[in-house]
Amino acid sequence: MPVLLDERTPTWVALRLDRHVWRQKVALVPYFVLLVCLWLSVVGVWPMGETVFNACAWAFALTYLFLVAEAFYIQKVMHDSAVYKHGAWQIIVGAVVLNPCVFGWWMPVSVLLAAARVRRNLEAFDAKRAAQGRPALEATSAVARPVGVSWKNAIRGALLTAILLAILALAWHLAQMPKPQ
């Protein structure tokens, strides 16, 4: 879907993404802290007990799932509102293909960068629209484009991603178990 900026284009405020972007930023902090802790333990610089390592690994997985869900929602809203050309399905593919312990950070960071770029473009377009005396989307009665996305579809996609990641985590955990002699 191409990005079109016209009278039907919603404002950034109409997309209601500020809270989701803030959650994404906040969730990246424990993600990176846990990522560094896990890598320091794996490399052997900072050995952790098995219980602490497992707790950190599960906290890391839950944080990653939250990041995937928020990134999915943000990208879906931007795509469905025709202000961003890439679909949310790419978040699901990225969550599966990119290893959360190696390159998994790139997907939520790229969504944050895209959201900042979209916000800048929408605010510039809104200022241009106001200078021309045209009303913003909130003031118009007929909305030809959807504003945002329903939680139903976002939750469905996030749950499918969570199930797939849980299956992958379980397979990894079973592969790490010692083989009986």
Phi, psi and omega in degrees: 000122180287154178276123179237128176250105179216196184294342179274352184291126179285161174277167178298321180297322181293333178287337179054052181252355184303315181295321180290321176295318179297317177299320179298316179296317181294321181289337178292332181296303178295330177301310181292323178297313179293324177299314179295317179300315181294318179292322177296326178288318181296318181288335178100005179289320182228086182292135177245154172293162182299320181295315180294318179298315179296319178297317178296320180295318179290321176297321178298315180296317179295319178297319179295318178298320177297317178298319179296315181297314180294317179297319178300312182297313181299312182292324179295317179298314181295319181290314181294336178271003178062034175248359178212134189277338184272135183279165182286342179300333180293334176293317180297314179298316179297323179293328181275315186284315182281128179291125181301335181272349182242293184246010182296336180293334186294323184296308179293326178294319180294326177293320177297318178296319178295319179296321178295320179294317179296318179299315178300314180295318180292320179292323177293318179294322179294321177295319178295319179295320179292323179294331178274356178081013178272143180286154175283173183300323183297332183272346180273152183269326183260117179252112182277338180250148176289142176256113180081202184211157178281149177294332183302310181290322180294319180292321178299315178294319179293321178293319177298320177296317180297318179295316179296317178293324177295320177296317178296319179295319178295318178297319178296316181297317179293326178291335181275346181291143179293143180280138177292141181279000000 
